[in-house]
Amino acid sequence: MIFSFCFSCVFALLVNKVCLQVTVEGFIGGSVVLPCSSAQHDLKPRDIEVYWVYSARTNVFDIIKGKESEAGQDPRYKNRAKTFPAEYLRGNFSLKLINLTETDAGKYTCFIQHSSESNTVELILKESTVGKGNQTQTGTNPDVKTLSSYHWGYIALTVLLIIVLFIIAGFLFHYRKRLQACSFSSAMTEVQTTATAFSDSNV
């Protein structure tokens, strides 16, 4: 309780001193780096004291005397939060979060106690598109489905055209036969008429 009260007091003082805010976007199930840097460089490890806090009350990660400390870390950030020790002396105290969940969204504040600075980062999480991409590849692909529909449409149209051509060809063939039959009948009638006339003239 005493530590929380003291930390809240320090938090209020630091916010009044220097407060920078940025927005970072991430995806559920992925990882993200929350930036935090100090204007002071060439620091001595024993002077470095940084606190990462979520929603102004949840302890995410501490750097005490230049070393990582997980003593007061909230259990849900265990093995999911890390910093970059090699960058401490350059004033880089950025925090990396992995295996992001919906509950990780919100405001994170980096308190740099040795320089009375603070950086606030708002983490916005979006639903991952990787799973949907895999589902599309392994499941029913809309593009493939559309191409398949066009394919069957072309086949149906081709079959219909062939049937129509057969019908037209049959009609023409039947019409031609009827025309030939009519021509043959007319010719026979003319021959018979000529023959009859010739017979009558001989008589």
C-alpha positions in Angstrom: 0.0 0.0 0.0 2.8 2.4 1.0 4.7 1.6 -2.2 1.6 2.2 -4.3 0.9 5.5 -2.6 4.5 6.6 -3.1 4.5 5.5 -6.7 1.2 7.4 -7.3 2.9 10.6 -6.0 5.9 10.1 -8.2 3.6 9.5 -11.1 1.7 12.7 -10.5 5.0 14.7 -10.2 6.4 13.1 -13.4 3.3 13.8 -15.4 3.4 17.4 -14.5 7.1 17.6 -15.3 7.3 16.1 -18.9 4.7 14.1 -20.7 4.9 12.9 -24.3 2.2 10.7 -25.8 2.3 8.6 -29.0 0.0 6.0 -30.5 1.1 2.5 -31.5 -0.9 -0.1 -33.4 -0.5 -3.8 -33.0 -2.3 -7.1 -33.8 -3.8 -9.6 -31.4 -1.3 -12.5 -31.1 1.6 -10.5 -32.4 4.2 -8.3 -30.8 4.8 -4.6 -30.6 7.5 -2.2 -29.3 6.4 0.7 -27.1 8.9 3.6 -27.5 10.4 5.3 -24.5 13.6 7.5 -24.6 15.3 10.0 -22.5 17.0 13.2 -23.5 19.9 12.3 -21.3 22.6 10.1 -22.8 25.8 8.6 -21.6 24.1 7.5 -18.3 25.7 5.5 -15.6 23.9 2.2 -15.0 23.5 2.8 -11.2 21.6 6.0 -12.0 19.1 4.4 -14.3 15.6 3.9 -12.8 12.6 3.4 -15.1 9.1 2.1 -14.5 6.7 0.9 -17.1 3.0 1.1 -15.9 -0.2 0.1 -17.6 -3.3 2.3 -17.0 -1.5 4.2 -14.3 -1.7 1.4 -11.8 -0.5 -2.0 -13.2 3.3 -2.7 -13.0 4.5 -3.9 -16.3 8.3 -3.7 -16.1 10.9 -2.0 -14.0 14.5 -1.1 -14.6 16.3 -0.6 -11.3 19.9 0.7 -11.1 20.4 -0.2 -14.8 19.1 -3.8 -14.4 15.8 -5.5 -15.3 13.6 -6.1 -12.4 10.4 -8.3 -12.3 9.9 -8.1 -8.6 6.6 -6.2 -8.7 5.6 -7.2 -12.2 1.9 -8.0 -12.8 1.6 -11.8 -13.5 -0.1 -11.3 -16.9 3.0 -9.6 -18.2 5.4 -12.4 -17.1 7.5 -13.7 -19.9 5.7 -11.3 -22.3 7.5 -8.0 -21.6 11.1 -7.2 -22.3 13.4 -4.2 -22.7 16.7 -3.7 -24.5 19.5 -3.5 -21.9 22.2 -2.7 -24.5 20.3 0.5 -25.2 20.0 1.8 -21.7 23.1 3.9 -21.7 21.8 5.6 -24.9 18.6 6.6 -23.1 16.5 4.0 -24.9 14.0 2.2 -22.5 11.5 1.0 -25.1 9.4 -2.0 -24.1 8.5 -5.0 -26.2 5.3 -6.9 -25.6 4.7 -10.3 -27.2 1.7 -12.6 -27.6 -0.7 -9.6 -27.5 -4.2 -10.1 -26.2 -7.3 -7.8 -26.2 -6.7 -6.8 -22.6 -3.3 -5.4 -23.5 -4.9 -2.4 -25.3 -4.7 0.9 -23.5 -2.3 3.5 -22.2 1.2 2.6 -21.0 3.4 5.1 -19.3 7.2 5.0 -19.1 8.5 6.9 -16.0 12.1 7.9 -16.3 12.8 8.8 -12.7 16.4 9.8 -12.9 15.6 12.5 -15.5 12.0 13.3 -14.3 10.6 12.4 -17.7 7.6 10.3 -18.8 6.4 8.9 -22.1 2.8 7.8 -22.6 2.0 5.3 -25.3 -1.5 4.3 -26.3 -1.6 0.8 -27.7 -4.4 0.1 -30.2 -5.0 -3.5 -31.1 -6.6 -4.9 -34.2 -7.7 -8.4 -35.0 -5.0 -10.3 -36.8 -5.5 -11.0 -40.5 -3.1 -13.9 -40.6 -5.6 -16.5 -39.6 -8.1 -15.2 -42.1 -5.5 -15.3 -44.8 -4.7 -18.9 -44.0 -8.4 -19.8 -43.8 -8.9 -18.3 -47.3 -5.9 -20.3 -48.7 -6.9 -23.6 -47.1 -10.7 -23.1 -47.3 -12.8 -21.7 -50.1 -11.1 -19.0 -52.0 -13.6 -16.4 -53.3 -11.5 -15.8 -56.4 -11.3 -19.5 -57.2 -15.1 -19.8 -56.6 -15.7 -17.0 -59.0 -13.5 -18.5 -61.7 -15.2 -21.8 -61.2 -18.6 -20.2 -61.7 -17.4 -18.5 -64.9 -15.9 -21.8 -66.1 -19.2 -23.7 -65.7 -21.0 -20.7 -67.2 -18.9 -20.9 -70.4 -19.4 -24.7 -70.6 -23.2 -24.3 -70.3 -23.2 -21.5 -72.9 -21.1 -23.7 -75.3 -23.4 -26.6 -74.9 -26.4 -24.4 -75.5 -24.8 -23.0 -78.7 -24.1 -26.5 -80.0 -27.7 -27.6 -79.4 -29.0 -24.5 -81.2 -26.6 -25.2 -84.1 -27.8 -28.7 -84.3 -31.4 -27.6 -84.4 -30.7 -25.0 -87.1 -28.7 -27.6 -89.1 -31.6 -30.1 -88.8 -34.1 -27.5 -89.8 -32.0 -26.5 -92.9 -31.5 -30.2 -93.8 -35.2 -30.9 -93.5 -36.1 -27.7 -95.5 -33.6 -28.7 -98.2 -35.0 -32.1 -98.5 -38.5 -30.7 -98.8 -37.3 -28.2 -101.4 -35.6 -31.0 -103.4 -38.8 -33.1 -103.1 -40.9 -30.3 -104.4 -38.5 -29.7 -107.3 -38.4 -33.4 -108.1 -42.3 -33.5 -108.0 -42.5 -30.4 -110.3 -40.0 -31.9 -112.7 -41.9 -35.2 -112.8 -45.2 -33.4 -113.4 -43.6 -31.5 -116.3 -42.2 -34.7 -117.8 -45.6 -36.4 -117.5 -47.3 -33.4 -119.1 -44.8 -33.4 -121.9 -45.1 -37.1 -122.4 -48.9 -36.9 -122.5 -48.8 -34.0 -125.0 -46.4 -36.0 -127.2 -48.7 -39.0 -127.1 -51.7 -37.0 -128.0 -49.9 -35.4 -131.0 -48.9 -38.8 -132.3 -52.5 -40.0 -132.2 
